[in-house]
Each structure stands twice: as structure tokens, then as C-alpha cells.
Amino acid sequence: GEETAEACGDEPPCPDMCACSRALVRGVRVACARARLSDVPRDLPITTIALIMPDNNLGQIKSDGLFGRLPDLTKLDFRNNGKK
């Protein structure tokens, strides 16, 4: 039987300016490339496994407990960031 049908309703919301896609195994991949963001989104789904944010305006990444709330996070991509 299909077990994924009832799980569709409680899909976590995706942050503004980002695209979320379900990973093959489990979890959510959040991509915010070229979104002109100056900070990491605070409303990341708790099931985030990858946060892809190249080509934004991120300055200093504050480690203020945000990543501690994402136990499955295994990939970060902050290439080409910084104030232009």
C-alpha cells in the first residue's frame, strides 16, 4: 500500500525566494540561488537536508542555533556570496 498519501498534507512550507524539492530518500532540499538574500532564511523546514544558497548577498553567517534545529542537514552551499 501507498503510505505517502496522508503525509502530503503536512508538507513544511518553503521559505520565500527559495525552491524546495523532496529528496529521494527523505528530507527536503532547499535551493535559494541568486535570490539576493542577505541572511539565511529562518523558516527552513525541520526536514531540510541540503541548503543551497550560491550567488546571494550573504555576509557573515550567524551560528545562532538555526542549524542546530535542523538535525538532518548534511549539505551547505554558500559559494559566491558576500556584499557586491
PyMOL commands that set and color helices and strands:
alter all, ss='L'
color gray80, all
select helices_A, chain A and resi 6-10+67-69
alter helices_A, ss='H'
color red, helices_A
select strands_A, chain A and resi 19-22+28-31+48-52+75-77
alter strands_A, ss='S'
color yellow, strands_A
deselect
rebuild
show_as cartoon
